[in-house]
Amino acid sequence: MSVGVKRGVCCFVAVFHRGCGTRFAAIFDAHFAEIHRYVASRLGLSAAEDVVADTFLTAFRNRSRYEATRSGVRTWLYGIATNQISMQRRAEMRALRAMGRQSPDLAVEGPEHRVVTSVTAQGLQPAIAKAITSLNDGDRGLRRGQGRDVPSAR
């Protein structure tokens, strides 16, 4: 291990144990892109942002437990990310199993459906009124159910 790398490892250890947030930002900057690529390759881009954020949050919270003699910072972050990926997958599986247990005939229309229906009907009232007024008297009578003597179309 070169002197520069050794000094860098010692710096990382000091940052973790002192709890300096600005120095932790350097660790974040140095490893974020790599950890993000790793997580995105396992879970996809949509879930990667949250998992990577949780990874670095966990690292920051557990920085006092980091042991430089066991592994480098990069390896430690990969371990945390792997655990976060596992937790994410377990949560997704629980959600899918719960959705699978739900009966499809339990679908209940919520208040938002009633609001949309009401707003749509109210919005159509002027157009319907205009269309009715444009009908001639005979057609308007049919609409009211008064045109019983109309021959059937063959």
Secondary structure, 3 states (H helix, E strand, C coil): CCHHHHHHHHHHHHHHHHCCHHHHHHHHHHHHHHHHHHHHHHHCHHHHHHHHHHHHHHHHHCHHHCCCCCCCHHHHHHHHHHHHHHHHHHHHHHHHHHHHHCCHHHCCCCHHHHHHHHHHHHHHHHHHHHHHHCCCHHHHHHHCCCCCCCCCCC
